[in-house]
Amino acid sequence: MTLKLAENGCIQKFLLSQPESGMGYQEIKLKLRDGREIPNLVVVNAELIEIPDEYGNVMEDDIQAVYFKIV
């Protein structure tokens, strides 16, 4: 499933304030409000996150925290 972040929403604003992992993308981990964590995700242009189907239908409101992969 592809999650499209709200334009000018707080998560998108946060992502835009952080450095890119590469040209146009960021590597992140999400912590959801239900306690689950989704590792090894890529955000494209601080806008699109491809979420594995095994995590179900994740909405932006389900996200509690965004962590960046430190290289």
N, CA, C and O atoms as CSV, one atom per row, in Angstrom:
chain,resi,resn,atom,element,x,y,z
A,1,MET,N,N,0.835,-1.171,0.000
A,1,MET,CA,C,0.000,0.000,0.000
A,1,MET,C,C,0.887,1.243,0.000
A,1,MET,O,O,1.914,1.278,0.678
A,2,THR,N,N,0.498,2.238,-0.742
A,2,THR,CA,C,1.247,3.493,-0.766
A,2,THR,C,C,0.496,4.538,0.046
A,2,THR,O,O,-0.667,4.838,-0.227
A,3,LEU,N,N,1.174,5.087,1.045
A,3,LEU,CA,C,0.594,6.140,1.876
A,3,LEU,C,C,1.052,7.484,1.330
A,3,LEU,O,O,2.249,7.759,1.256
A,4,LYS,N,N,0.091,8.320,0.948
A,4,LYS,CA,C,0.409,9.677,0.490
A,4,LYS,C,C,0.210,10.612,1.671
A,4,LYS,O,O,-0.893,10.723,2.208
A,5,LEU,N,N,1.279,11.280,2.071
A,5,LEU,CA,C,1.220,12.191,3.210
A,5,LEU,C,C,0.483,13.471,2.841
A,5,LEU,O,O,0.554,13.946,1.707
A,6,ALA,N,N,-0.219,14.013,3.815
A,6,ALA,CA,C,-0.956,15.261,3.604
A,6,ALA,C,C,0.017,16.386,3.264
A,6,ALA,O,O,1.034,16.574,3.931
A,7,GLU,N,N,-0.318,17.126,2.215
A,7,GLU,CA,C,0.519,18.256,1.815
A,7,GLU,C,C,0.515,19.303,2.925
A,7,GLU,O,O,-0.541,19.725,3.398
A,8,ASN,N,N,1.705,19.709,3.327
A,8,ASN,CA,C,1.909,20.679,4.407
A,8,ASN,C,C,1.454,20.174,5.774
A,8,ASN,O,O,1.272,20.966,6.699
A,9,GLY,N,N,1.265,18.841,5.908
A,9,GLY,CA,C,0.941,18.259,7.204
A,9,GLY,C,C,2.178,18.211,8.086
A,9,GLY,O,O,3.292,18.437,7.613
A,10,CYS,N,N,1.987,17.917,9.369
A,10,CYS,CA,C,3.124,17.972,10.299
A,10,CYS,C,C,4.191,16.932,9.971
A,10,CYS,O,O,5.377,17.208,10.150
A,11,ILE,N,N,3.808,15.740,9.494
A,11,ILE,CA,C,4.823,14.733,9.160
A,11,ILE,C,C,5.606,15.174,7.932
A,11,ILE,O,O,6.831,15.057,7.906
A,12,GLN,N,N,4.919,15.678,6.919
A,12,GLN,CA,C,5.624,16.138,5.725
A,12,GLN,C,C,6.549,17.308,6.053
A,12,GLN,O,O,7.677,17.355,5.563
A,13,LYS,N,N,6.096,18.234,6.860
A,13,LYS,CA,C,6.954,19.363,7.242
A,13,LYS,C,C,8.194,18.879,7.979
A,13,LYS,O,O,9.292,19.387,7.755
A,14,PHE,N,N,8.017,17.887,8.866
A,14,PHE,CA,C,9.155,17.323,9.581
A,14,PHE,C,C,10.133,16.674,8.606
A,14,PHE,O,O,11.338,16.909,8.690
A,15,LEU,N,N,9.626,15.861,7.685
A,15,LEU,CA,C,10.497,15.192,6.715
A,15,LEU,C,C,11.262,16.202,5.862
A,15,LEU,O,O,12.445,16.011,5.579
A,16,LEU,N,N,10.595,17.263,5.461
A,16,LEU,CA,C,11.258,18.283,4.642
A,16,LEU,C,C,12.357,19.014,5.403
A,16,LEU,O,O,13.267,19.577,4.793
A,17,SER,N,N,12.278,19.009,6.724
A,17,SER,CA,C,13.300,19.687,7.532
A,17,SER,C,C,14.526,18.805,7.785
A,17,SER,O,O,15.513,19.263,8.361
A,18,GLN,N,N,14.460,17.541,7.355
A,18,GLN,CA,C,15.539,16.587,7.601
A,18,GLN,C,C,16.320,16.315,6.311
A,18,GLN,O,O,15.793,16.498,5.213
A,19,PRO,N,N,17.578,15.877,6.445
A,19,PRO,CA,C,18.373,15.585,5.244
A,19,PRO,C,C,17.866,14.339,4.517
A,19,PRO,O,O,17.238,13.464,5.112
A,20,GLU,N,N,18.149,14.284,3.237
A,20,GLU,CA,C,17.799,13.120,2.428
A,20,GLU,C,C,18.834,12.026,2.626
A,20,GLU,O,O,19.999,12.307,2.905
A,21,SER,N,N,18.405,10.777,2.480
A,21,SER,CA,C,19.325,9.636,2.508
A,21,SER,C,C,20.021,9.510,1.160
A,21,SER,O,O,21.147,9.020,1.072
A,22,GLY,N,N,19.347,9.953,0.127
A,22,GLY,CA,C,19.852,9.940,-1.237
A,22,GLY,C,C,19.025,10.936,-2.030
A,22,GLY,O,O,18.220,11.677,-1.464
A,23,MET,N,N,19.221,10.952,-3.328
A,23,MET,CA,C,18.546,11.936,-4.169
A,23,MET,C,C,17.030,11.735,-4.164
A,23,MET,O,O,16.519,10.840,-4.838
A,24,GLY,N,N,16.309,12.567,-3.404
A,24,GLY,CA,C,14.859,12.549,-3.401
A,24,GLY,C,C,14.202,11.527,-2.493
A,24,GLY,O,O,12.992,11.317,-2.581
A,25,TYR,N,N,14.974,10.883,-1.619
A,25,TYR,CA,C,14.348,9.909,-0.722
A,25,TYR,C,C,14.989,9.927,0.663
A,25,TYR,O,O,16.107,10.407,0.851
A,26,GLN,N,N,14.241,9.388,1.624
A,26,GLN,CA,C,14.712,9.246,3.001
A,26,GLN,C,C,14.393,7.829,3.471
A,26,GLN,O,O,13.325,7.293,3.174
A,27,GLU,N,N,15.328,7.229,4.204
A,27,GLU,CA,C,15.112,5.905,4.782
A,27,GLU,C,C,14.655,6.090,6.223
A,27,GLU,O,O,15.321,6.757,7.015
A,28,ILE,N,N,13.507,5.489,6.557
A,28,ILE,CA,C,12.917,5.717,7.877
A,28,ILE,C,C,12.390,4.423,8.498
A,28,ILE,O,O,12.344,3.370,7.861
A,29,LYS,N,N,11.998,4.545,9.761
A,29,LYS,CA,C,11.221,3.530,10.471
A,29,LYS,C,C,10.036,4.272,11.075
A,29,LYS,O,O,10.187,5.382,11.585
A,30,LEU,N,N,8.862,3.661,11.016
A,30,LEU,CA,C,7.679,4.264,11.615
A,30,LEU,C,C,7.305,3.535,12.893
A,30,LEU,O,O,7.400,2.310,12.972
A,31,LYS,N,N,6.883,4.291,13.885
A,31,LYS,CA,C,6.260,3.714,15.079
A,31,LYS,C,C,4.795,4.113,15.026
A,31,LYS,O,O,4.457,5.290,14.902
A,32,LEU,N,N,3.928,3.103,15.122
A,32,LEU,CA,C,2.496,3.351,15.045
A,32,LEU,C,C,1.898,3.499,16.440
A,32,LEU,O,O,2.471,3.030,17.424
A,33,ARG,N,N,0.765,4.140,16.514
A,33,ARG,CA,C,0.092,4.374,17.803
A,33,ARG,C,C,-0.287,3.075,18.510
A,33,ARG,O,O,-0.421,3.063,19.734
A,34,ASP,N,N,-0.464,1.974,17.759
A,34,ASP,CA,C,-0.811,0.691,18.380
A,34,ASP,C,C,0.417,-0.064,18.885
A,34,ASP,O,O,0.302,-1.195,19.357
A,35,GLY,N,N,1.606,0.569,18.784
A,35,GLY,CA,C,2.836,-0.027,19.300
A,35,GLY,C,C,3.678,-0.751,18.266
A,35,GLY,O,O,4.844,-1.048,18.524
A,36,ARG,N,N,3.115,-1.041,17.104
A,36,ARG,CA,C,3.902,-1.718,16.066
A,36,ARG,C,C,4.927,-0.765,15.475
A,36,ARG,O,O,4.731,0.450,15.447
A,37,GLU,N,N,6.034,-1.348,14.999
A,37,GLU,CA,C,7.057,-0.577,14.285
A,37,GLU,C,C,7.209,-1.159,12.890
A,37,GLU,O,O,7.150,-2.374,12.701
A,38,ILE,N,N,7.403,-0.285,11.922
A,38,ILE,CA,C,7.605,-0.709,10.536
A,38,ILE,C,C,8.986,-0.217,10.115
A,38,ILE,O,O,9.166,0.972,9.851
A,39,PRO,N,N,9.971,-1.128,10.050
A,39,PRO,CA,C,11.340,-0.727,9.708
A,39,PRO,C,C,11.572,-0.687,8.198
A,39,PRO,O,O,10.749,-1.149,7.407
A,40,ASN,N,N,12.710,-0.125,7.833
A,40,ASN,CA,C,13.218,-0.182,6.453
A,40,ASN,C,C,12.244,0.353,5.408
A,40,ASN,O,O,11.991,-0.293,4.392
A,41,LEU,N,N,11.708,1.530,5.667
A,41,LEU,CA,C,10.810,2.168,4.707
A,41,LEU,C,C,11.539,3.278,3.965
A,41,LEU,O,O,12.516,3.841,4.458
A,42,VAL,N,N,11.049,3.576,2.785
A,42,VAL,CA,C,11.597,4.670,1.986
A,42,VAL,C,C,10.475,5.677,1.735
A,42,VAL,O,O,9.380,5.313,1.307
A,43,VAL,N,N,10.768,6.941,2.009
A,43,VAL,CA,C,9.844,8.035,1.702
A,43,VAL,C,C,10.386,8.736,0.463
A,43,VAL,O,O,11.551,9.133,0.434
A,44,VAL,N,N,9.559,8.887,-0.551
A,44,VAL,CA,C,9.968,9.546,-1.786
A,44,VAL,C,C,9.439,10.979,-1.771
A,44,VAL,O,O,8.242,11.214,-1.612
A,45,ASN,N,N,10.351,11.920,-1.940
A,45,ASN,CA,C,10.012,13.350,-2.016
A,45,ASN,C,C,9.171,13.841,-0.834
A,45,ASN,O,O,8.320,14.716,-0.996
A,46,ALA,N,N,9.408,13.281,0.344
A,46,ALA,CA,C,8.672,13.653,1.570
A,46,ALA,C,C,7.163,13.576,1.351
A,46,ALA,O,O,6.400,14.352,1.926
A,47,GLU,N,N,6.741,12.622,0.505
A,47,GLU,CA,C,5.337,12.573,0.111
A,47,GLU,C,C,4.748,11.170,0.107
A,47,GLU,O,O,3.617,10.980,0.552
A,48,LEU,N,N,5.494,10.179,-0.389
A,48,LEU,CA,C,4.959,8.829,-0.566
A,48,LEU,C,C,5.762,7.810,0.236
A,48,LEU,O,O,6.992,7.799,0.189
A,49,ILE,N,N,5.046,6.946,0.981
A,49,ILE,CA,C,5.681,5.866,1.736
A,49,ILE,C,C,5.039,4.558,1.293
A,49,ILE,O,O,3.821,4.403,1.375
A,50,GLU,N,N,5.853,3.621,0.826
A,50,GLU,CA,C,5.340,2.299,0.445
A,50,GLU,C,C,5.354,1.417,1.692
A,50,GLU,O,O,6.419,1.104,2.225
A,51,ILE,N,N,4.171,1.019,2.153
A,51,ILE,CA,C,4.030,0.227,3.374
A,51,ILE,C,C,3.702,-1.213,2.985
A,51,ILE,O,O,2.766,-1.446,2.221
A,52,PRO,N,N,4.465,-2.184,3.503
A,52,PRO,CA,C,4.187,-3.585,3.172
A,52,PRO,C,C,2.747,-3.975,3.541
A,52,PRO,O,O,2.212,-3.525,4.554
A,53,ASP,N,N,2.137,-4.809,2.711
A,53,ASP,CA,C,0.746,-5.222,2.907
A,53,ASP,C,C,0.509,-5.877,4.262
A,53,ASP,O,O,-0.592,-5.790,4.805
A,54,GLU,N,N,1.525,-6.530,4.814
A,54,GLU,CA,C,1.356,-7.247,6.089
A,54,GLU,C,C,0.980,-6.316,7.249
A,54,GLU,O,O,0.509,-6.787,8.284
A,55,TYR,N,N,1.180,-5.013,7.090
A,55,TYR,CA,C,0.841,-4.053,8.144
A,55,TYR,C,C,-0.570,-3.496,7.992
A,55,TYR,O,O,-1.013,-2.691,8.811
A,56,GLY,N,N,-1.267,-3.917,6.962
A,56,GLY,CA,C,-2.645,-3.481,6.766
A,56,GLY,C,C,-2.730,-2.068,6.221
A,56,GLY,O,O,-1.774,-1.539,5.655
A,57,ASN,N,N,-3.887,-1.477,6.404
A,57,ASN,CA,C,-4.164,-0.145,5.873
A,57,ASN,C,C,-3.725,0.911,6.889
A,57,ASN,O,O,-4.504,1.289,7.764
A,58,VAL,N,N,-2.501,1.382,6.780
A,58,VAL,CA,C,-1.953,2.382,7.701
A,58,VAL,C,C,-2.280,3.773,7.174
A,58,VAL,O,O,-2.015,4.098,6.017
A,59,MET,N,N,-2.858,4.579,8.045
A,59,MET,CA,C,-3.191,5.957,7.694
A,59,MET,C,C,-2.219,6.901,8.401
A,59,MET,O,O,-1.555,6.513,9.362
A,60,GLU,N,N,-2.141,8.119,7.927
A,60,GLU,CA,C,-1.217,9.092,8.519
A,60,GLU,C,C,-1.503,9.306,10.009
A,60,GLU,O,O,-0.573,9.495,10.793
A,61,ASP,N,N,-2.766,9.278,10.402
A,61,ASP,CA,C,-3.137,9.461,11.812
A,61,ASP,C,C,-2.664,8.310,12.699
A,61,ASP,O,O,-2.604,8.459,13.919
A,62,ASP,N,N,-2.325,7.158,12.098
A,62,ASP,CA,C,-1.834,6.002,12.857
A,62,ASP,C,C,-0.374,6.154,13.263
A,62,ASP,O,O,0.109,5.401,14.108
A,63,ILE,N,N,0.341,7.119,12.675
A,63,ILE,CA,C,1.779,7.281,12.909
A,63,ILE,C,C,2.015,8.077,14.187
A,63,ILE,O,O,1.507,9.186,14.359
A,64,GLN,N,N,2.801,7.478,15.077
A,64,GLN,CA,C,3.165,8.153,16.328
A,64,GLN,C,C,4.521,8.831,16.207
A,64,GLN,O,O,4.712,9.934,16.720
A,65,ALA,N,N,5.481,8.169,15.521
A,65,ALA,CA,C,6.833,8.728,15.423
A,65,ALA,C,C,7.499,8.269,14.132
A,65,ALA,O,O,7.181,7.214,13.584
A,66,VAL,N,N,8.435,9.096,13.664
A,66,VAL,CA,C,9.249,8.792,12.485
A,66,VAL,C,C,10.703,8.796,12.932
A,66,VAL,O,O,11.173,9.764,13.530
A,67,TYR,N,N,11.413,7.711,12.642
A,67,TYR,CA,C,12.832,7.601,12.983
A,67,TYR,C,C,13.638,7.494,11.697
A,67,TYR,O,O,13.224,6.828,10.749
A,68,PHE,N,N,14.784,8.150,11.670
A,68,PHE,CA,C,15.644,8.107,10.497
A,68,PHE,C,C,16.729,7.068,10.657
A,68,PHE,O,O,17.266,6.871,11.747
A,69,LYS,N,N,17.044,6.408,9.561
A,69,LYS,CA,C,18.128,5.437,9.542
A,69,LYS,C,C,19.442,6.207,9.561
A,69,LYS,O,O,19.683,7.064,8.711
A,70,ILE,N,N,20.283,5.897,10.533
A,70,ILE,CA,C,21.594,6.537,10.642
A,70,ILE,C,C,22.610,5.654,9.930
A,70,ILE,O,O,22.758,4.474,10.246
A,71,VAL,N,N,23.294,6.236,8.981
A,71,VAL,CA,C,24.272,5.468,8.196
A,71,VAL,C,C,25.663,5.737,8.713
A,71,VAL,O,O,26.632,5.188,8.190
